[in-house]
Amino acid sequence: MESLKLGTIFFHGARVIAILILGQTLYFKFTGSEETKFIFSVMGMEPWGRYGLAVLETFCILFLLIPRLVWFGALLGFNLMLGAVLSHFVFLGIVVKDDGGFLFILALVVFALSTYILYIERKKIPYLSEYFS
């Protein structure tokens, strides 16, 4: 019983932390902060890529909030953060504009949390749930 409570707390905590990190970065994407404009300019995606990814991250947050769709939010977050991590490796480098690698670390944290949430919710994923039963 104790481990069930701890697992539930950790699961919901992972959701909350992922939502908070994604929500915090949304502010900078939608307001066009200097660092965000730099990142998307380097990748040749400014401004539409920035806005498009911000919209996708907004949907990710919404899906993570809806219990029936948590798996989809985690899947979307997993893929968005995989893209962010790969962008750091290919285009940006770990440190962007003297941030000490903070954005890279945030992407890794959300990637790890999304992976964990996706694992926990694996039995709810349509078409794949029969393989996990």
MODELLER restraints for C-alpha pairs under 7 A, 6 or more apart:
rsr = mdl.restraints
at = mdl.atoms
rsr.add(forms.Gaussian(group=physical.xy_distance, feature=features.Distance(at['CA:11:A'], at['CA:117:A']), mean=6.69, stdev=0.5))
rsr.add(forms.Gaussian(group=physical.xy_distance, feature=features.Distance(at['CA:14:A'], at['CA:113:A']), mean=5.69, stdev=0.5))
rsr.add(forms.Gaussian(group=physical.xy_distance, feature=features.Distance(at['CA:15:A'], at['CA:64:A']), mean=6.51, stdev=0.5))
rsr.add(forms.Gaussian(group=physical.xy_distance, feature=features.Distance(at['CA:18:A'], at['CA:110:A']), mean=5.35, stdev=0.5))
rsr.add(forms.Gaussian(group=physical.xy_distance, feature=features.Distance(at['CA:18:A'], at['CA:113:A']), mean=6.58, stdev=0.5))
rsr.add(forms.Gaussian(group=physical.xy_distance, feature=features.Distance(at['CA:19:A'], at['CA:61:A']), mean=5.49, stdev=0.5))
rsr.add(forms.Gaussian(group=physical.xy_distance, feature=features.Distance(at['CA:22:A'], at['CA:57:A']), mean=6.61, stdev=0.5))
rsr.add(forms.Gaussian(group=physical.xy_distance, feature=features.Distance(at['CA:26:A'], at['CA:54:A']), mean=5.81, stdev=0.5))
rsr.add(forms.Gaussian(group=physical.xy_distance, feature=features.Distance(at['CA:28:A'], at['CA:36:A']), mean=6.60, stdev=0.5))
rsr.add(forms.Gaussian(group=physical.xy_distance, feature=features.Distance(at['CA:29:A'], at['CA:36:A']), mean=6.13, stdev=0.5))
rsr.add(forms.Gaussian(group=physical.xy_distance, feature=features.Distance(at['CA:29:A'], at['CA:50:A']), mean=6.12, stdev=0.5))
rsr.add(forms.Gaussian(group=physical.xy_distance, feature=features.Distance(at['CA:29:A'], at['CA:51:A']), mean=6.85, stdev=0.5))
rsr.add(forms.Gaussian(group=physical.xy_distance, feature=features.Distance(at['CA:29:A'], at['CA:54:A']), mean=6.16, stdev=0.5))
rsr.add(forms.Gaussian(group=physical.xy_distance, feature=features.Distance(at['CA:30:A'], at['CA:51:A']), mean=6.62, stdev=0.5))
rsr.add(forms.Gaussian(group=physical.xy_distance, feature=features.Distance(at['CA:30:A'], at['CA:54:A']), mean=6.84, stdev=0.5))
rsr.add(forms.Gaussian(group=physical.xy_distance, feature=features.Distance(at['CA:37:A'], at['CA:46:A']), mean=6.51, stdev=0.5))
rsr.add(forms.Gaussian(group=physical.xy_distance, feature=features.Distance(at['CA:40:A'], at['CA:46:A']), mean=4.89, stdev=0.5))
rsr.add(forms.Gaussian(group=physical.xy_distance, feature=features.Distance(at['CA:40:A'], at['CA:50:A']), mean=6.35, stdev=0.5))
rsr.add(forms.Gaussian(group=physical.xy_distance, feature=features.Distance(at['CA:43:A'], at['CA:91:A']), mean=6.52, stdev=0.5))
rsr.add(forms.Gaussian(group=physical.xy_distance, feature=features.Distance(at['CA:60:A'], at['CA:73:A']), mean=4.59, stdev=0.5))
rsr.add(forms.Gaussian(group=physical.xy_distance, feature=features.Distance(at['CA:60:A'], at['CA:76:A']), mean=5.92, stdev=0.5))
rsr.add(forms.Gaussian(group=physical.xy_distance, feature=features.Distance(at['CA:60:A'], at['CA:77:A']), mean=6.03, stdev=0.5))
rsr.add(forms.Gaussian(group=physical.xy_distance, feature=features.Distance(at['CA:61:A'], at['CA:73:A']), mean=6.69, stdev=0.5))
rsr.add(forms.Gaussian(group=physical.xy_distance, feature=features.Distance(at['CA:63:A'], at['CA:69:A']), mean=5.26, stdev=0.5))
rsr.add(forms.Gaussian(group=physical.xy_distance, feature=features.Distance(at['CA:63:A'], at['CA:70:A']), mean=5.49, stdev=0.5))
rsr.add(forms.Gaussian(group=physical.xy_distance, feature=features.Distance(at['CA:63:A'], at['CA:72:A']), mean=6.41, stdev=0.5))
rsr.add(forms.Gaussian(group=physical.xy_distance, feature=features.Distance(at['CA:63:A'], at['CA:73:A']), mean=4.51, stdev=0.5))
rsr.add(forms.Gaussian(group=physical.xy_distance, feature=features.Distance(at['CA:64:A'], at['CA:70:A']), mean=4.46, stdev=0.5))
rsr.add(forms.Gaussian(group=physical.xy_distance, feature=features.Distance(at['CA:64:A'], at['CA:73:A']), mean=4.77, stdev=0.5))
rsr.add(forms.Gaussian(group=physical.xy_distance, feature=features.Distance(at['CA:64:A'], at['CA:74:A']), mean=6.73, stdev=0.5))
rsr.add(forms.Gaussian(group=physical.xy_distance, feature=features.Distance(at['CA:71:A'], at['CA:118:A']), mean=5.58, stdev=0.5))
rsr.add(forms.Gaussian(group=physical.xy_distance, feature=features.Distance(at['CA:71:A'], at['CA:121:A']), mean=5.47, stdev=0.5))
rsr.add(forms.Gaussian(group=physical.xy_distance, feature=features.Distance(at['CA:71:A'], at['CA:124:A']), mean=6.93, stdev=0.5))
rsr.add(forms.Gaussian(group=physical.xy_distance, feature=features.Distance(at['CA:71:A'], at['CA:125:A']), mean=6.54, stdev=0.5))
rsr.add(forms.Gaussian(group=physical.xy_distance, feature=features.Distance(at['CA:74:A'], at['CA:114:A']), mean=4.68, stdev=0.5))
rsr.add(forms.Gaussian(group=physical.xy_distance, feature=features.Distance(at['CA:74:A'], at['CA:117:A']), mean=6.05, stdev=0.5))
rsr.add(forms.Gaussian(group=physical.xy_distance, feature=features.Distance(at['CA:74:A'], at['CA:118:A']), mean=5.44, stdev=0.5))
rsr.add(forms.Gaussian(group=physical.xy_distance, feature=features.Distance(at['CA:75:A'], at['CA:114:A']), mean=6.91, stdev=0.5))
rsr.add(forms.Gaussian(group=physical.xy_distance, feature=features.Distance(at['CA:75:A'], at['CA:118:A']), mean=6.41, stdev=0.5))
rsr.add(forms.Gaussian(group=physical.xy_distance, feature=features.Distance(at['CA:77:A'], at['CA:111:A']), mean=6.85, stdev=0.5))
rsr.add(forms.Gaussian(group=physical.xy_distance, feature=features.Distance(at['CA:77:A'], at['CA:114:A']), mean=5.87, stdev=0.5))
rsr.add(forms.Gaussian(group=physical.xy_distance, feature=features.Distance(at['CA:78:A'], at['CA:111:A']), mean=5.25, stdev=0.5))
rsr.add(forms.Gaussian(group=physical.xy_distance, feature=features.Distance(at['CA:78:A'], at['CA:114:A']), mean=5.21, stdev=0.5))
rsr.add(forms.Gaussian(group=physical.xy_distance, feature=features.Distance(at['CA:78:A'], at['CA:115:A']), mean=6.23, stdev=0.5))
rsr.add(forms.Gaussian(group=physical.xy_distance, feature=features.Distance(at['CA:81:A'], at['CA:107:A']), mean=5.50, stdev=0.5))
rsr.add(forms.Gaussian(group=physical.xy_distance, feature=features.Distance(at['CA:81:A'], at['CA:110:A']), mean=6.72, stdev=0.5))
rsr.add(forms.Gaussian(group=physical.xy_distance, feature=features.Distance(at['CA:81:A'], at['CA:111:A']), mean=5.26, stdev=0.5))
rsr.add(forms.Gaussian(group=physical.xy_distance, feature=features.Distance(at['CA:82:A'], at['CA:111:A']), mean=6.67, stdev=0.5))
rsr.add(forms.Gaussian(group=physical.xy_distance, feature=features.Distance(at['CA:84:A'], at['CA:107:A']), mean=6.41, stdev=0.5))
rsr.add(forms.Gaussian(group=physical.xy_distance, feature=features.Distance(at['CA:85:A'], at['CA:104:A']), mean=6.58, stdev=0.5))
rsr.add(forms.Gaussian(group=physical.xy_distance, feature=features.Distance(at['CA:85:A'], at['CA:107:A']), mean=6.33, stdev=0.5))
rsr.add(forms.Gaussian(group=physical.xy_distance, feature=features.Distance(at['CA:85:A'], at['CA:108:A']), mean=6.92, stdev=0.5))
rsr.add(forms.Gaussian(group=physical.xy_distance, feature=features.Distance(at['CA:88:A'], at['CA:94:A']), mean=5.65, stdev=0.5))
rsr.add(forms.Gaussian(group=physical.xy_distance, feature=features.Distance(at['CA:88:A'], at['CA:104:A']), mean=6.87, stdev=0.5))
rsr.add(forms.Gaussian(group=physical.xy_distance, feature=features.Distance(at['CA:94:A'], at['CA:101:A']), mean=5.21, stdev=0.5))
rsr.add(forms.Gaussian(group=physical.xy_distance, feature=features.Distance(at['CA:94:A'], at['CA:104:A']), mean=5.99, stdev=0.5))
rsr.add(forms.Gaussian(group=physical.xy_distance, feature=features.Distance(at['CA:95:A'], at['CA:101:A']), mean=4.24, stdev=0.5))
rsr.add(forms.Gaussian(group=physical.xy_distance, feature=features.Distance(at['CA:122:A'], at['CA:129:A']), mean=6.49, stdev=0.5))
rsr.add(forms.Gaussian(group=physical.xy_distance, feature=features.Distance(at['CA:123:A'], at['CA:129:A']), mean=4.40, stdev=0.5))
rsr.add(forms.Gaussian(group=physical.xy_distance, feature=features.Distance(at['CA:123:A'], at['CA:132:A']), mean=5.78, stdev=0.5))
rsr.add(forms.Gaussian(group=physical.xy_distance, feature=features.Distance(at['CA:123:A'], at['CA:133:A']), mean=6.74, stdev=0.5))
